Structure formats: C-alpha cells, structure tokens
Amino acid sequence: MDAPPALREFLLTEFGSPARRWRGLVHHALMLRAVTRVGHDPAATRLLVLATLFHDIVYDATRSDNEEASAAVAREWLSGDDFRRGRVIGRPWVKL
C-alpha cells in the first residue's frame, strides 16, 4: 500500500522519536513484514497493514487510553477519500 507522503512523513516522525524504544520503527517494520507475509487476500492485508501502522501511534506508558487515542488519530488520517473505513484489528470496539 502506498501511503500519501504526508502520512508517511507523520508515521516516520512519530515512530522515529527517540522516546519510542519499544514501539518504534524497528518494531513496526517487523510487524509489517510479518503481516504482509501472512497471505491474506489484498483487502484483508490492507486492513492489517493499516491497523499495524496506527497501533500505538499514541503511546504513553502512564496512560490506559492509548488504543482509543490511537484510533482517533487513525480516524483523522483515514477518513479521507483515499481510504475506506474499516476496523482497527485487535480492538473490535474501536472503530475507524
């Protein structure tokens, strides 16, 4: 999936932050590699990639609402015409 340049820059900035030791670029790159090798159909793979990209986009170990806050960020980015609405995989009650 080709992400729009602004989204790509946002994700790289967020996950490349020095504060992200455990949930940074390496973590997400490994997850994306695994997700794209699972062999799902293209629509399912696309949803898994989006869920992977936005999981823990908001991450603060002192808070308990990271998933909900991450879903809100995903909604902002994915609500445009470039993306279909879907679900955040793993938290079925957090809908995009």
C-alpha positions in Angstrom: 0.0 0.0 0.0 1.4 3.4 -1.0 0.8 5.9 1.8 0.3 9.5 0.9 3.6 11.5 1.5 2.1 13.5 4.4 1.0 10.3 6.2 4.4 8.6 5.5 6.2 11.6 7.0 3.9 11.7 10.0 4.4 7.9 10.8 8.1 8.1 10.3 8.3 11.1 12.6 6.1 9.5 15.3 7.8 6.1 15.3 11.3 7.5 14.8 11.1 9.6 18.0 13.9 8.8 20.5 11.2 8.3 23.2 10.0 5.2 21.3 12.3 2.4 22.4 9.9 -0.4 22.2 7.2 0.8 19.8 9.4 2.5 17.2 10.4 2.0 13.6 12.0 -1.4 14.1 9.0 -2.8 15.9 6.6 -1.6 13.2 8.9 -2.7 10.3 9.0 -6.3 11.8 5.2 -6.3 12.3 4.6 -5.1 8.7 6.9 -7.7 7.4 5.0 -10.4 9.2 1.6 -9.0 8.2 2.4 -8.9 4.5 3.7 -12.5 4.6 0.6 -14.0 6.1 -1.0 -14.4 2.6 -4.4 -12.9 3.2 -6.4 -11.5 0.4 -5.5 -7.9 -0.6 -8.4 -6.3 1.2 -7.6 -8.2 4.5 -3.9 -7.4 4.1 -4.6 -3.7 3.6 -6.7 -3.6 6.8 -3.9 -5.4 8.7 -1.3 -3.0 7.3 -3.4 0.0 8.4 -4.0 -1.5 11.8 -0.3 -2.2 12.2 0.7 1.4 11.1 -1.7 3.0 13.6 -1.5 0.7 16.5 0.3 2.5 19.4 0.7 5.7 17.3 -0.2 7.3 20.6 1.9 5.5 23.3 2.3 6.7 26.9 3.1 4.0 29.4 1.5 6.1 32.1 -2.0 6.2 30.4 -4.6 3.5 29.8 -6.3 5.0 26.8 -3.6 4.6 24.2 -5.7 2.3 22.0 -8.6 4.7 21.9 -6.3 7.7 21.3 -4.5 5.8 18.5 -7.9 5.0 16.9 -8.8 8.7 17.0 -5.6 9.6 15.2 -6.3 6.8 12.6 -9.8 8.2 12.1 -8.3 11.6 11.3 -5.9 10.2 8.7 -8.1 7.6 7.2 -11.4 9.5 6.9 -10.5 11.0 3.5 -11.4 9.6 0.1 -8.0 7.8 -0.2 -9.1 5.2 2.4 -12.1 3.1 3.0 -13.4 2.9 6.6 -12.7 -0.3 8.4 -11.9 -1.7 11.9 -8.8 -1.4 14.0 -7.8 -5.1 14.3 -7.5 -6.4 17.8 -9.9 -3.9 19.4 -13.2 -4.6 17.8 -15.0 -1.9 19.8 -12.6 0.8 18.5 -14.0 1.5 15.0 -12.5 3.8 12.4 
